Amino acid sequence: MLKQGLELKQTQKLSPLQIQTIKLIELPTQELEQRIRKELEENPVLDEDMSNDREEEDEAPREVSLSEYKEDDSIPSYKLKINNYGKDERPQYNTFSVKESFTQSLMDQLGFRNLSEHQYAIAAFIIGSLDDDGYLRRDIESLVDDMAFRAGIETDGEEVLEMLKVIQDFEPAGVGARDLRECLLLQIGNLKQTPDTVNATRILKDYFTEFTNKHFQKIISKMGITEDEMKAALSKILKLNPSPGGQIDDSYNDQAQQIVPDFVLNLENGELVLTMPRFSIPELKVNKKYAGILMEAANSSEREKKEAAAFVKKKLDSAKWFVEAVKQRHNTLECTMRAIIDYQKEYFMDGDETHLKPMVLKDIAEKTGFDISTISRVVNSKYIETHFGIYSLKYFFSEGLENQDGEEVSTRELKKALQDCVDSENKRKPYTDDQLVEEMNKKGYKVARRTIAKYRDQLNIPKARLRKEL
């Protein structure tokens, strides 16, 4: 038996303006500028507002009525001109560099070598096979086979090794190593050969297993050196970089870029003053000529003019939504940043990270009235320049734990306290994780052993056995 009935469903459909705004909120300042430039190129209705006329700015925005346009799909009114940020002069703001791409840096250095086309192709293939930390963790014969099948390069192990040696001469020192021992030896070979570096080289060459296991007395005995000489040699080794590729960031698609802070926070006469640098973001306005075309076509019965008007209508709507979305992005970012500053005011006054309160996305969502997803989009890939440095907005968010007084403290404060404990320990008898729990308790922090282990890993602090020194 068939039944008929009405079912009421509630669905939410995002408007074109909402979709546009969401997309723009995610963009950092420089990408926003590029996006606006692209929109200016693609939409003839949009113009860059180059006007410096203060009188025009003070006038109320002109509204153009389109009520005469007889179409089923009515066009909402739009403003002929919108000042997204006002007319004050655009100051220059500091930028900071994202480190150059690891691969690009090596390829640039390869270009300065006097190599044949065949040798260059082999070396370039090797560079492309390096891990993010700068190591070559593939055996030579596999590379030979890969070059033949994937790149059509006929070579042999001897020639690949020859080109690997070329790469191992590049900066940063240690790049192209096949294991940690070779990486450290490549670096120490670049240092001035003093008695300390000679001892360090011998330790790495002949006693690497003993070195990694911290069997220092055994090394002293076998090498016939004093404890002070051993300490000096170890000091040389510990200053080397076990991850040379980590000096260079590959996260920006092989491009050296400048990051422009989306916010600038200054401390002026004891007050925090927030500004949002515009850098070179254009101010937008709607082209009056196209508005005129639409108005002229509104009362026309000619088919061609009607079609032209429909095209212009579509572009006008798109322009209106885009301009309004840029404006809403600005307001959303500013509101969110002010909420973060208000929440972390004590920290922003002096930059002391122990003053950072536990803060999650939900806290700022509740203060602003925005969705958590909106706060997440604002925080992503955004930076603020303060009087004590430039930081990603993600830096200010952390979970919290209670101290012995029942007060909630941020995980960042706990990590700093843990780092202080390790820094002040007796390196001949480093604290075990259980002892670190006791030390943290003395400082007033209630933490479990597993929490200590987790934070220690996040801070790249080795286990007690590996922190032991002479």
C-alpha positions as CSV (number, residue, x, y, z in Angstrom):
1,M,0.0,0.0,0.0
2,L,1.5,3.3,-1.0
3,K,1.4,6.3,1.3
4,Q,1.6,9.9,0.4
5,G,2.7,12.6,2.8
6,L,4.6,15.8,3.2
7,E,8.0,15.8,4.7
8,L,9.6,19.0,5.9
9,K,13.4,19.2,5.6
10,Q,15.6,22.1,6.7
11,T,18.6,22.6,4.5
12,Q,21.2,25.4,4.5
13,K,22.4,26.7,1.2
14,L,25.3,29.2,1.1
15,S,24.9,32.3,-0.9
16,P,27.5,33.3,-3.5
17,L,28.6,36.1,-1.1
18,Q,29.1,33.6,1.7
19,I,31.1,31.2,-0.5
20,Q,33.2,34.1,-1.7
21,T,33.9,35.3,1.8
22,I,34.9,31.9,3.1
23,K,37.4,31.5,0.3
24,L,38.9,35.0,0.9
25,I,39.1,34.5,4.7
26,E,41.5,31.6,4.2
27,L,44.0,33.7,2.2
28,P,47.0,35.5,3.8
29,T,47.6,39.1,2.7
30,Q,49.9,38.4,-0.3
31,E,47.6,35.7,-1.7
32,L,44.6,38.0,-1.2
33,E,46.4,40.7,-3.3
34,Q,47.0,38.1,-6.1
35,R,43.4,37.0,-5.9
36,I,42.2,40.6,-6.3
37,R,44.5,41.3,-9.2
38,K,43.1,38.1,-10.9
39,E,39.5,39.3,-10.3
40,L,40.4,42.7,-11.7
41,E,41.7,41.0,-14.9
42,E,38.8,38.7,-15.3
43,N,35.8,41.0,-14.5
44,P,35.7,44.2,-16.6
45,V,33.1,45.6,-14.2
46,L,35.7,45.9,-11.4
47,D,38.1,48.8,-11.4
48,E,41.0,49.6,-9.1
49,D,40.1,52.8,-7.2
50,M,43.0,55.2,-7.7
51,S,41.1,58.2,-6.5
52,N,42.6,60.4,-3.8
53,D,39.7,62.8,-3.8
54,R,38.8,63.3,-0.1
55,E,35.6,65.1,-0.9
56,E,34.4,62.1,-2.9
57,E,35.2,59.8,-0.1
58,D,33.1,61.8,2.4
59,E,30.0,61.6,0.2
60,A,27.5,58.8,0.8
61,P,27.9,55.9,-1.6
62,R,25.7,56.3,-4.7
63,E,23.0,53.7,-5.2
64,V,21.9,52.8,-8.7
65,S,18.3,51.7,-8.9
66,L,17.7,48.8,-11.3
67,S,13.9,48.6,-10.7
68,E,13.3,49.4,-14.3
69,Y,15.1,46.4,-15.5
70,K,12.2,44.0,-16.4
71,E,13.8,40.5,-15.7
72,D,12.4,37.6,-13.6
73,D,15.7,37.4,-11.8
74,S,15.9,40.9,-10.2
75,I,19.3,42.4,-9.6
76,P,20.0,43.7,-6.1
77,S,21.3,47.2,-5.8
78,Y,25.0,47.7,-5.8
79,K,27.4,50.5,-4.8
80,L,29.3,52.3,-7.5
81,K,32.2,52.7,-5.1
82,I,33.3,50.9,-2.0
83,N,36.3,51.9,0.1
84,N,37.4,48.8,1.7
85,Y,39.9,50.4,4.0
86,G,39.6,54.1,3.8
87,K,41.9,56.6,2.1
88,D,44.8,57.0,4.4
89,E,48.3,56.6,3.0
90,R,49.6,53.0,2.7
91,P,52.6,52.7,5.0
92,Q,55.4,50.2,4.3
93,Y,55.4,47.2,6.6
94,N,58.2,44.8,7.5
95,T,58.3,41.5,5.8
96,F,60.2,38.4,6.8
97,S,61.6,35.7,4.5
98,V,60.5,32.2,4.2
99,K,63.7,30.2,3.8
100,E,64.7,29.3,0.2
101,S,63.6,26.0,-1.2
102,F,66.0,23.2,-0.4
103,T,65.8,21.7,-3.9
104,Q,66.1,25.1,-5.6
105,S,69.1,26.0,-3.6
106,L,71.0,22.9,-4.6
107,M,69.9,23.3,-8.3
108,D,71.2,26.9,-8.2
109,Q,74.6,25.6,-6.9
110,L,74.6,22.9,-9.5
111,G,74.3,25.5,-12.2
112,F,77.7,27.0,-11.3
113,R,79.5,23.7,-11.8
114,N,81.3,23.0,-15.1
115,L,79.4,19.8,-16.0
116,S,78.4,18.1,-19.2
117,E,74.7,17.9,-20.0
118,H,74.8,14.2,-19.1
119,Q,76.5,14.8,-15.8
120,Y,74.1,17.7,-15.0
121,A,71.1,15.4,-15.6
122,I,72.5,12.7,-13.3
123,A,73.2,15.3,-10.5
124,A,69.8,16.8,-10.9
125,F,68.2,13.4,-10.6
126,I,70.2,12.7,-7.4
127,I,69.1,16.1,-6.0
128,G,65.4,15.2,-6.7
129,S,66.0,11.9,-4.8
130,L,67.1,13.5,-1.5
131,D,64.9,13.4,1.5
132,D,63.6,16.5,3.2
133,D,66.4,16.4,5.7
134,G,69.0,16.3,2.9
135,Y,70.0,12.6,3.0
136,L,70.2,10.2,0.1
137,R,68.6,7.1,1.6
138,R,68.5,5.0,-1.6
139,D,71.3,2.7,-2.7
140,I,73.3,3.7,-5.8
141,E,72.2,0.7,-7.9
142,S,68.6,1.6,-7.4
143,L,69.3,5.1,-8.6
144,V,71.1,3.8,-11.7
145,D,68.0,1.7,-12.6
146,D,65.6,4.5,-11.9
147,M,67.5,6.9,-14.1
148,A,67.4,4.4,-16.9
149,F,63.7,3.6,-16.6
150,R,62.2,6.9,-15.5
151,A,64.5,9.5,-17.1
152,G,66.2,7.6,-20.0
153,I,69.7,8.4,-18.5
154,E,72.2,5.6,-19.1
155,T,74.8,5.6,-16.4
156,D,76.6,3.4,-13.8
157,G,77.3,3.3,-10.1
158,E,80.8,4.9,-10.5
159,E,79.4,7.9,-12.4
160,V,76.5,8.4,-9.9
161,L,79.0,8.3,-7.0
162,E,81.1,10.9,-8.8
163,M,78.1,13.2,-9.1
164,L,77.1,12.5,-5.5
165,K,80.5,13.7,-4.4
166,V,79.9,17.0,-6.3
167,I,76.6,17.5,-4.5
168,Q,78.2,16.6,-1.1
169,D,80.4,19.7,-1.6
170,F,77.3,22.0,-1.7
171,E,75.9,24.1,1.0
172,P,74.5,23.3,3.6
173,A,77.4,21.1,4.6
174,G,76.4,17.5,5.1
175,V,73.9,17.4,2.3
176,G,73.8,14.2,0.2
177,A,75.0,12.0,3.0
178,R,73.8,8.5,3.1
179,D,73.7,8.2,6.9
180,L,74.3,10.3,10.0
181,R,77.9,9.3,10.3
182,E,78.7,10.4,6.8
183,C,76.7,13.6,7.3
184,L,78.7,14.6,10.4
185,L,82.0,13.7,8.7
186,L,81.2,15.9,5.7
187,Q,80.6,18.8,8.0
188,I,83.6,18.3,10.3
189,G,85.8,18.0,7.2
190,N,84.9,21.6,6.4
191,L,86.1,22.9,9.7
192,K,89.6,24.2,10.5
193,Q,91.7,21.2,11.4
194,T,92.7,21.7,15.0
195,P,93.5,19.0,17.5
196,D,89.9,19.0,18.7
197,T,88.5,18.5,15.1
198,V,91.0,15.8,14.4
199,N,89.9,13.9,17.6
200,A,86.3,14.5,16.6
201,T,86.9,13.1,13.1
202,R,88.6,10.0,14.6
203,I,85.7,9.4,17.0
204,L,83.2,9.6,14.1
205,K,85.3,7.4,11.8
206,D,86.5,4.7,14.2
207,Y,84.2,4.8,17.3
208,F,80.8,5.9,16.0
209,T,79.0,3.0,17.7
210,E,80.6,3.9,21.1
211,F,79.8,7.5,20.5
212,T,76.1,6.9,19.8
213,N,75.8,4.7,22.9
214,K,77.6,7.4,25.1
215,H,80.4,5.0,26.0
216,F,82.8,7.9,26.5
217,Q,85.2,6.2,28.9
218,K,85.8,3.4,26.4
219,I,86.6,6.0,23.7
220,I,89.0,7.8,26.0
221,S,90.8,4.5,26.8
222,K,91.0,3.3,23.2
223,M,92.1,6.7,21.8
224,G,94.5,7.5,24.7
225,I,93.2,11.0,25.2
226,T,92.3,13.0,28.4
227,E,88.8,13.7,29.6
228,D,89.2,17.3,28.7
229,E,90.2,16.4,25.2
230,M,87.2,14.2,24.9
231,K,84.9,17.0,26.1
232,A,86.4,19.4,23.5
233,A,86.0,16.9,20.7
234,L,82.4,16.1,21.7
235,S,81.7,19.9,21.8
236,K,82.8,20.1,18.1
237,I,80.5,17.1,17.2
238,L,77.5,18.4,19.1
239,K,77.6,21.7,17.2
240,L,77.1,19.9,13.9
241,N,73.7,19.7,12.2
242,P,72.2,16.2,11.9
243,S,69.5,17.4,9.5
244,P,71.1,19.8,6.9
245,G,68.0,19.9,4.7
246,G,66.1,21.3,7.7
247,Q,67.9,24.6,7.3
248,I,65.8,25.3,4.2
249,D,62.1,25.2,3.9
250,D,60.4,23.4,1.0
251,S,56.9,24.2,2.0
252,Y,56.4,27.0,-0.5
253,N,56.6,25.0,-3.7
254,D,60.2,25.7,-4.5
255,Q,59.9,29.5,-4.3
256,A,61.7,31.9,-2.1
257,Q,58.9,34.1,-0.8
258,Q,58.3,37.1,1.4
259,I,55.6,36.7,4.1
260,V,53.7,39.9,4.9
261,P,52.2,40.0,8.4
262,D,48.4,40.3,8.2
263,F,48.3,42.2,11.5
264,V,50.7,44.7,13.3
265,L,50.5,45.1,17.0
266,N,52.3,48.0,18.7
267,L,52.6,49.0,22.4
268,E,52.1,52.7,22.5
269,N,52.0,54.5,25.9
270,G,51.1,51.3,27.6
271,E,48.2,50.6,25.2
272,L,48.1,47.8,22.6
273,V,47.3,49.3,19.1
274,L,46.3,46.9,16.3
275,T,46.5,47.8,12.6
276,M,46.0,45.7,9.5
277,P,48.6,46.5,6.8
278,R,47.1,46.8,3.3
279,F,50.5,46.3,1.6
280,S,49.5,46.7,-2.0
281,I,46.0,45.4,-1.9
282,P,43.9,47.4,-4.4
283,E,40.8,49.3,-3.3
284,L,37.9,48.4,-5.6
285,K,35.1,50.2,-7.3
286,V,32.4,49.2,-9.8
287,N,33.0,50.6,-13.3
288,K,30.4,53.4,-14.0
289,K,30.5,52.8,-17.7
290,Y,29.0,49.3,-17.3
291,A,26.4,50.6,-14.9
292,G,25.4,53.0,-17.7
293,I,25.1,50.2,-20.2
294,L,22.8,48.3,-17.9
295,M,20.6,51.3,-17.2
296,E,20.4,52.1,-20.9
297,A,19.4,48.6,-21.7
298,A,16.8,48.4,-19.0
299,N,14.1,50.1,-21.1
300,S,15.3,48.7,-24.5
301,S,13.4,46.0,-26.4
302,E,16.2,45.2,-28.7
303,R,17.4,41.6,-28.2
304,E,21.1,42.3,-28.6
305,K,21.0,45.0,-25.9
306,K,19.0,42.7,-23.6
307,E,21.7,40.0,-24.0
308,A,24.4,42.6,-23.3
309,A,22.5,43.7,-20.3
310,A,22.2,40.1,-19.0
311,F,26.0,39.7,-19.4
312,V,26.7,43.0,-17.6
313,K,24.1,42.0,-14.9
314,K,26.0,38.8,-14.2
315,K,29.4,40.6,-14.0
316,L,27.9,43.3,-11.8
317,D,26.5,40.8,-9.3
318,S,29.9,39.0,-9.3
319,A,31.7,42.4,-8.7
320,K,29.3,43.3,-5.9
321,W,29.7,40.0,-4.2
322,F,33.5,40.1,-4.5
323,V,33.8,43.7,-3.2
324,E,31.5,42.9,-0.2
325,A,33.4,39.6,0.5
326,V,36.7,41.5,0.7
327,K,35.1,43.9,3.1
328,Q,33.7,41.1,5.2
329,R,37.0,39.3,5.2
330,H,38.7,42.4,6.6
331,N,36.0,42.8,9.4
332,T,36.2,39.1,10.3
333,L,40.0,39.1,10.6
334,E,40.0,42.2,12.6
335,C,37.3,41.0,15.0
336,T,39.0,37.7,15.5
337,M,42.4,39.2,16.1
338,R,41.0,41.7,18.6
339,A,39.4,38.8,20.5
340,I,42.7,36.9,20.6
341,I,44.5,40.0,21.9
342,D,41.9,40.6,24.5
343,Y,42.1,37.0,25.6
344,Q,45.9,37.0,25.8
345,K,46.4,40.6,26.8
346,E,48.9,39.9,29.6
347,Y,51.1,38.0,27.1
348,F,50.9,40.6,24.4
349,M,52.1,43.3,26.8
350,D,55.5,41.8,27.3
351,G,55.8,38.7,25.1
352,D,56.6,36.4,28.1
353,E,55.2,33.0,26.9
354,T,54.6,31.9,30.5
355,H,51.8,34.5,30.4
356,L,50.1,32.7,27.5
357,K,46.7,31.3,28.7
358,P,45.3,28.0,27.5
359,M,43.2,29.0,24.4
360,V,41.4,26.9,21.8
361,L,39.4,27.8,18.8
362,K,36.2,27.5,20.7
363,D,37.2,30.2,23.1
364,I,37.6,32.8,20.3
365,A,34.5,31.5,18.5
366,E,32.5,32.2,21.7
367,K,34.0,35.7,22.0
368,T,33.3,36.7,18.4
369,G,30.1,34.8,17.7
370,F,31.7,33.2,14.6
371,D,31.8,29.5,13.9
372,I,34.8,27.5,15.0
373,S,35.4,26.7,11.3
374,T,35.6,30.5,10.5
375,I,38.1,31.0,13.4
376,S,40.2,28.1,12.0
377,R,40.2,29.7,8.5
378,V,41.3,33.1,10.0
379,V,44.1,31.5,12.0
380,N,45.4,29.4,9.2
381,S,48.5,30.9,7.4
382,K,48.2,34.3,9.1
383,Y,50.9,36.2,10.9
384,I,51.1,39.1,13.3
385,E,54.1,41.4,13.8
386,T,54.4,42.4,17.5
387,H,56.9,44.6,19.4
388,F,58.7,41.3,20.4
389,G,58.7,39.4,17.1
390,I,56.6,37.9,14.2
391,Y,54.4,35.0,15.0
392,S,51.9,32.7,13.3
393,L,48.4,33.0,14.8
394,K,48.5,29.3,15.5
395,Y,51.3,30.0,18.1
396,F,48.8,31.5,20.5
397,F,46.5,28.5,20.7
398,S,47.3,25.7,23.1
399,E,45.5,23.2,25.4
400,G,45.7,23.5,29.1
401,L,46.3,21.5,32.3
402,E,45.8,22.3,36.0
403,N,48.6,23.1,38.3
404,Q,48.7,22.1,42.0
405,D,46.6,25.2,42.9
406,G,43.9,24.1,40.5
407,E,44.7,26.9,38.1
408,E,44.7,26.1,34.4
409,V,48.1,26.7,32.7
410,S,48.9,26.4,29.0
411,T,50.9,23.5,27.6
412,R,53.4,26.1,26.4
413,E,54.1,27.1,29.9
414,L,54.5,23.5,30.9
415,K,56.9,22.8,28.1
416,K,59.0,25.9,29.1
417,A,59.2,24.6,32.7
418,L,60.2,21.2,31.4
419,Q,62.9,22.7,29.2
420,D,64.2,24.7,32.2
421,C,64.4,21.4,34.3
422,V,66.5,19.7,31.6
423,D,68.7,22.8,31.1
424,S,69.5,22.9,34.8
425,E,70.1,19.2,35.3
426,N,73.5,17.6,36.1
427,K,74.5,16.3,32.7
428,R,76.6,13.6,34.3
429,K,73.3,12.2,35.8
430,P,70.4,13.5,33.7
431,Y,66.9,13.3,35.0
432,T,64.9,10.3,34.0
433,D,61.2,10.9,33.0
434,D,60.1,9.8,36.5
435,Q,62.6,12.3,38.1
436,L,61.3,15.0,35.7
437,V,57.8,14.4,37.0
438,E,59.1,15.0,40.5
439,E,60.9,18.2,39.4
440,M,57.8,19.5,37.7
441,N,55.8,18.7,40.8
442,K,58.2,20.8,42.8
443,K,57.5,23.7,40.4
444,G,53.8,23.3,41.0
445,Y,52.8,21.4,37.9
446,K,50.8,18.2,38.1
447,V,51.9,16.1,35.1
448,A,52.0,12.3,34.4
449,R,55.0,10.5,33.2
450,R,53.4,9.9,29.8
451,T,52.8,13.7,29.5
452,I,56.5,14.3,30.2
453,A,57.5,11.8,27.6
454,K,55.2,13.4,25.0
455,Y,56.4,16.9,25.7
456,R,60.0,15.8,25.7
457,D,59.5,14.3,22.2
458,Q,57.8,17.5,21.0
459,L,60.7,19.6,22.3
460,N,63.3,17.2,20.7
461,I,64.8,16.4,24.1
462,P,66.5,13.0,24.0
463,K,66.0,10.4,26.7
464,A,68.2,10.6,29.8
465,R,70.8,8.1,28.6
466,L,71.4,10.1,25.4
467,R,71.7,13.4,27.4
468,K,74.5,12.1,29.5
469,E,77.8,14.1,29.2
470,L,81.2,13.8,30.7
